[in-house]
Amino acid sequence: MPLYLSKFSYTPETWARLIQHPEDRRRAAQAYIESVGGTLHGFWYAFGEHDGYNLWEAPDNVSMAAVALAISGGGALRSLETTVLMSVEETLDALHRAQQVRYRPPGT
């Protein structure tokens, strides 16, 4: 199953609610991904541009998109970005396949 890395940031209102009622959001994240047949591999908070990161495994892009859309539509996040992660083997396969692509730069 593909792996996905999500970067998220809460709204100030969400942080205020969490301060008033601290909650382990890993449980919620786990329930979301399991509802589409996936697995949560990690949940971290961070300093910097993003408030946190999740590492998910989902059956396919549509399943992961469904989770991301549901979370984004909930209104608790200021931002959510999800990246499909590729294994080294997948990247090597893509590199070999790229040899067959006859790319032509614009204007040439």
Buried (B, 14 or more C-beta within 10 A) or exposed (E): EBBBBBBBBBBEEBBEBEEEEEEEBEEBBBEBBEEBEBEBEEBEEEEEEBBBBBBBBBEEEEBBBBBBEEBBEEEBBBEBEBEEEEEEEEEEEEEEEEEEEEEEEEEE
